[in-house]
């Protein structure tokens, strides 16, 4: 798993950044050159393997690879090429995770989490 950048400007200039992510922040008061953590409560990470899902904790003290949960952020990006998820860890927010379609589709707990979050 990689951190796409410490600031929004770094995220946008990262070659691995999925197009369409910036649209979710349109209208938000984000200083694109300042540290993201104080602004959104965390950073934006890109999952590069199924193993990376083991690093995304749920409120049940188990990773998203083992247990489904309600997601606070759940968006399709680029027509389903990527998925953005987030679990807000505090009132300040939390990390966001970009998951490529091929990794997303292999995780039954992630698919279920996305489904129950929409309901």
ABEGO torsion letter per residue (X at the ends): XBBAEABAAAAAABAABBBGAAAAABGBBBBAABBAAAAAGEBBBBBABAAAAAABBBAAGBBAAABBBBBABBBBBGGGABBBBBBBABAAEEBBBBBBAAAAAABAAAAAAAAAAAX
